[in-house]
Amino acid sequence: MNAEAVTNEKTNVKLGFFYSLGEVGSQLSWYMINSYLTLFYTDVVGLSAAAISLIMLIARVWDAANDPMMGLIADRTKTRWGKFRPYLMFAPPFLAIFNILTFTVFPVQGALKVVLCLVCYIGAGMVYTVLGISYSGLLNRIARDSQVRTNYAAAKSIGSSVISMFLSAAAMPMILHFSKSDTANAKGYFITTVILSLMMLPSFWLCAWKCKETVVIQSSEQKAESAEKKSILQSLKTAAQNKMLVIMIFNNFMGAMGTIARMSMLSYYVIYVVGSYTMIAPIYTTMTLFQLIGSVSIPYLTKVLSKKKICVLMGLSSVISFVLIFLFGARSTILLFVCSAVVGFGNSIAGVGIGMICDCIEYGDWKYGVRDEALPFAITSFAVKLATAVTGSVGVLLLAATGYVAGAEQSATTLTGINAVVNLIPAACHLLAVLPLFLYNLDDKMMHKIAAELDERNAKK
């Protein structure tokens, strides 16, 4: 494929739709864990803050360690279906099983209860890693042009926004409906998880069915030596040398720290600081609705502004919104919803970030002659999982430090503490995520140059 062909590559709307279904499956799988698992552990299972912190730390650190390993395995996979698609075909049923087990209350007590929760959570995380790395790596195999990849990443973000909007509006009402109570109980969580897990399966399978791996590019090193024989250490060393990739990994790490910390604790803020269970669905829905609007806007925004500028602007807007919610959110419903809308719009930045990671893969091939398509996503996922481990462990300890008592009326000091944990800490994390982006310099002009020189170099080889 020459430079002109790369430049003229067109976005296939149908392909973008089926690619987005993989993200729909991911959200159907992980939404309950990401949004309600801590609340489930404290208020239903009855685990202590120390036990939850230990579970989160062990599970997420182990889960994070799996990501680079899965990336290396995927980059060395060769089947008649391709490199990544087989994992999307065969792993989803296992993920469904572990998701359901994670929201199951076993009739045991003491240390055994903690161990069972840990095992189920680890199992869900490991299978999710297999699917997540494979799904992300697939993007570089269905498109070559930087803008086209960004458009497919935007389709992924749109899929995420649409299903998240549905889940934000429906998940807690479903939980309460099946609980047959004004408060969530074990039955409500279990049945809701079963339904969402069953909905997840066809989403992954349809993605695998239609997203054929048609773009296969070998680096100069891969032509000289097969991927199976390539040193794992060399792959990791090259990734560490890729300055653009390192910038994006740090950006993802800090951004994930802020986003995951907030989402895992946001229900506590709404229930106790705002003072209403029923406000959870409207606030979550507002965020996901505007995330959808942002995701739809990405293909158009990236034609006007660089990916870097979009990420900076969205990141800073979220920081300002978090601070305003901390100061005035509990006293002004209008402000709370406006700022939640801005935060939701900023969350669509994920679609831009995926396109930037793809550009980093091209840059690594151009700069160092090494083209690992799964490993960069695996390392990025490792950073996100590590952030999840830190926030999951520290977040519940911070919640306990505020004086929180499950199901009780909280003191003024506790409410202020919850407010700070949910809003100020994420604001600081997002600010730190923005700063290294000023050193990122892979714009569209640079990417077209890289594509042309890669094609010329590979043709000569």
N, C-alpha and C positions, 0 to 999 in steps of 0.2 A: 504494500500500500504506500503510494508516494505522498509527498506533502500536500499536493492538490487534493488527492482523494481524502486525506485526513480532514482537510479544511472543509470539504464539501460533504462530509458524512452527515446524514440526516437522522433526526430523532424519530424512532418508530413508536408511535403512541401506544399501539397494541402491546409491544414488547415492554414499554415502560409500565403499563398497567399490570401485566403479569409479574414483572419484577417487583412492583410495589406489594404484591400479595405476600411475598416473603416477609416483609416488615409487618404486615397485618398479622401473620402467624406469630411473629416474635412478640408483638404487643399483647396478643391474646394469651400468650404463654406467660409473659413476665409482668403484666400489669398488676395482678393481684399481689405478687411478691414485692414488687417495687413500691406499691402504694399502701398495702394493708398488712404486710406480714408482721411488722413490729407491733402494730395495734392488736393483731390476732394473738401474738405471743403474750403480750401484757394483759389484755383484757379477757381472753378466752382460755388460752392454755394455762395462764397463771404463772408464767416464768418470771423469775426475778430479773432485775436490770443487769446484774452481774452475769447471769446465765445467758441472757440474750446477747450481751456484749461479747461473751466468749464464743457463742455460736456464730455470730456475724464475723468476728475476726478470723476464726479458723476456716470457716466455709469460704469466705471471700478471698482470703490469702491463697488457699488451695486452688480456688477457682481461677484466680489471677495467674497462678503458676502454670495452669493448664493451657493458657492462651498461646504463648510462644511455642509450646510443644505441639499444639494442634495446628498452628500455622506452618511449622516445619513439616508435619505429616501431610497436610493438604498440598503444600508445594511439591511434594514428592509422590503424590497420588496420580496414578495413570489407570483409567478404566475406559471401557467403550462408551460410557456416558460422559466422560470428561474428568476434570480434576475436582470440581466442587459439587456438581449436581448429585452424585450418589449419596452424599451426606444429607441433602435435602429430601431425598427419596426415602431413606431408611431410618433416620434418627427420630422424626417427630413422634411416633407412638411411645417411645421410651420417655420423651420429654413430658408427654401427657400423663403418663403413669406417675412420674416423680412430682409433677405439679400437684396432682391430687393428693398424694401422700403427704406433701408439705403442709397442706391445709386439712390434715386429718388429726383429730384429737385421740390419741391412743389411751386405752384404759390402764395407764401405768403412772407411777409417781417417782419422785426423787431423781436421782442421777440418770436412771434409765430413760425417763421422759426427755431429759436434755439430750442424751445420746441419740435417741430416735429422731428428734427434731433436727439435730445436726446432720445425721446421715441422709435424711430425706432432702434437706436443703442443699447439701453437697451434691447429691445425685442430680437434682434439678439443674444446678449450676453447671455441672460437667457436660450434660447433654446440650444445654443451651449454648455453651461455648462451641461445641461441635457445629451446631447449626449457624450460630452467629458468625464465626470465622469464615465458614464456607459461603454463606450468603453475601458477606461483604466482599470476599475475593472474587465472586462471580461477576461483579460490576466491570472489572478490567477485562473480562472475557466476553462481554456482550457489546462493548463499544471501545473505540480507540480515541476519537476526538475528545478533547478536554471539555468542551461545551456540551457535547452530547452526553458524556458521562455525568456531568453536573445536572443535566436535565433528567437523567434516569435517577440520580441521587435525589433530585427534587421530587420525582414520582414516588420514591421510597418514603420521603418525608411527608408527602401528601397522604400516602397510605397510612403512615403512622398517625397523622393528625386526625384522619377520618375515624379510624378505629378507636383512637384514644378519646375522641369526642363522644363516641358511643359508650365507651367504657366509663368515662367520667360521669356521664348522665345516668347510666344504667347499673353500674356495678354495685354501688351502695344500696340503691333501691332494691336490686335483686337480692342482695344479702339480707336486707331487712324483711323482704317479702318471704323468703324461705325460712327466715328465723321465726316468722310469725310473732314478731315483737317489735317494740320501738327501739330496742338495742340489738346489736348484732350478736349472734351466738354461733356455736360450732356447726350446727346444721346449715345455717345460712351460708357460711363461708365454704363449707364442703360442697354443697350442691352448685353454688355459683362457679366454683373452680372446675367441677366436672363439666358443666355446660361450656365454659370458655375453652377448656382443653379439647373438647370434641370439635368445636368450631375451628380450632387451630389447624387440625390435620389437613383438610383440603386446601387451605391457604398455602402451606409449604409445598404440597404435591403439585398444585397448579403452577406455582412458580418454577419448580424443577422441570415440569413438562414442557413449558414454552420457552424458557430461557436457555437456549442452546449455547454452548461455548464455541462461538464462531471466530473469535479474535484470539489467535495464538501467536505470540511473538516470542522468539528466543533471543536472549542476550548473546553477545559474543562469547561469554564464558560458558553459557549453557550449550552452545554449539560445539564447543571444544570438549566439554565434559558433561555427562548426563546429570540431571538434577539429583538422581539417587546417590551419585558419588561425590557430589559437592559437599564440602565441609560445612557442618552446622555452625561451627565457630566462625567460619568465613562469612556466612550469611548474617550472623548476629553482629560481627565486626563492621560489615558494610552498612548495616542498618544504623549502627551507632555513629558512623561517619557522615551519614546523610543529614546535614544541618537542617534542611527544610522539614524532614520527617521528625527530627527531634523537637523542633518548634511546635509542630502539630501535636505531637504526643503530650508535651507539657500543657498545651492549650486544652486538649481533651481531658487530661488528668484534673486540672484545676476546675474546668467547666463542669466535669462530672461531680467533683467534690461539692460544688455549690448546688447543682441541680438535684442530685440524688439525696443529699442531706436535707434539702427543703422538701422534696416530694415524700420522703419517708416520714417526715414529721409534720407535714402540712395539715393532716387530719386533726392532730392534737391542737394546732393553732385555731382551726375552724371550730372544733367542738368546745374548747375551753376559753380561748381568748375572744373569739367572735361570739361564742355561746350558742351554737346551733348545729346539731347533727344534719339537719335538712339543708344547711348551706353548703355542705360538702359538694354535692352534685352540681349546683349552679356555678360555684367557683371553679371547680375542675373543668366543667363544660366550657366556661368562658375562656379558660386558658387553651384548651384544645381547639376550640373554634378559631381563635386567632392564630394558633399554630398552623392550622389548615390554611388560613388566609396567607400567612407568611410563606408556607411551602408552595402554594400556587404561584406566589409572586417571584420565587427564586429564579426561574428561567428568564424572566423579564428584568429583574434587578441585576443579574449577572451580565446582562448585555449593556447596562448603563454604568454600573460600578464594578470594581474588581471584587473578587471573592474576599480578599483581605479587608477591604473597606467595609463590606457588608458585615463581616464578622465583628469588626471593631465597633461599628455603630450599634449593632444589636446587643453586643455584650455590655456596652456602657449604658444603654437604655434599661437593661435589666437591673444593673447596679442601682441606678437612680430609683427605679420602681421598688426594689426591695427596701431601700431606706425610707421611702414615703409610706410604704405599708407598715413598717415598724413604728413610725411616728404617728400615723393617723388612721391606719387601716381599721382598727377596732371601733373607731368613733365615726367613720364615714363609709357607709356601704358603697356609695358611688365611687369614691376614690379607690376602695378595695377592688372593685370590679374593673375600673379603668386600668389600674396598675397590673392587675392579673391579666388583662388583655395584652398589655405591653410585654409582660413576661412570656406569655404564650406565643406572641409573635416572635420574640427573641429565641424561643426554643426551636424554631424552624431552622436555626443556624446549623443544625446537625446535617441537613441536606447539603449545605455549602461545604461543611467540613469534610464530608465523605469525598466530594469532588477534589478537594485539596490533597487528601491522602493519595488519591489516584494520581494526581500530578506529581506527588513526591516519589511514587513508584517509577514513573517515566524519568524523573530527574535522576534517580538512583541508577537506572539503566544507562542513561546518557553520561553521567559523571563517573561511574565506577564499573560499568559493564556487567552489573549484576541485576537480574530482574526476578525478584521474589514477589509474587503477587498476593500471597496470603500472609506472609510474615509481617509486613508493615501493619496490616489490619489486626493481626494477632497481638503485636506489641501495643498498638493503640488500645485494643480491647483489654490487654493486661493492665494498662494504665487506668482504664475506666474501672476495671474490677478491683484494682488496688484502692482506688478512690472509694469504691463502694464498701470495701472492707474497713477502711478507716472511718468513713462516715457512719456505717452501720454499727460499728463497735463504740466509737466515741459519742455518736449521737444519742444512743440510749443512756449512756453514762451521764451525758450533759442533762438529759431529761430528768434523770434521777437526782442530779445535783440541784436542779431547780426546786426540788421538794415535791415533785409530782406524785400523786397517789391515785392509782387507777380507779375510775368511777366515782371519785369523791369531788367535793367542791374545792377548787384550788385557791390558795392564798394569792394576794396581790403580787407578792414577790415571785411566786411560782409562775404566774401569768406573764410577768415581765420577762422572766427567764425563758419561757417557751417562745415568746415573741422574738427575743434576741437570737435564739437557736435557729428559728425558722427563717428569719429575715436578714439579720446583720451578718451572720457567718457566711451564708451564701453570697451576700453582696461582696464581701472581701475576697471570696474564692473567684468570683467572676471577674473582678478587677484584675487579679493576678493572672487570670487566663488571657486577658486582652493584651497585656504588656509585651510578651514575646512576639506577637503578630507583627509588630513594627519592623522586625528583622526578616520577615517572610517576603520573598521577591519573585515568586513564580506567577507572573501575570499571563494573560492570553498570548501576548506577543512572544514571550519567552517559551511558552509551551508549544507554539507552532514551530519555532526554531528547533526545539528539542526533537519534536516529531520528525521534522524533515531530516535532521542530521542522523537520527536513529535509523530511519529508512535507508538513507544513503550508506551508512556504515554497514548495516546488515546485508544490503544488496551486494556490497563488495566482498563481505565474508562468504 
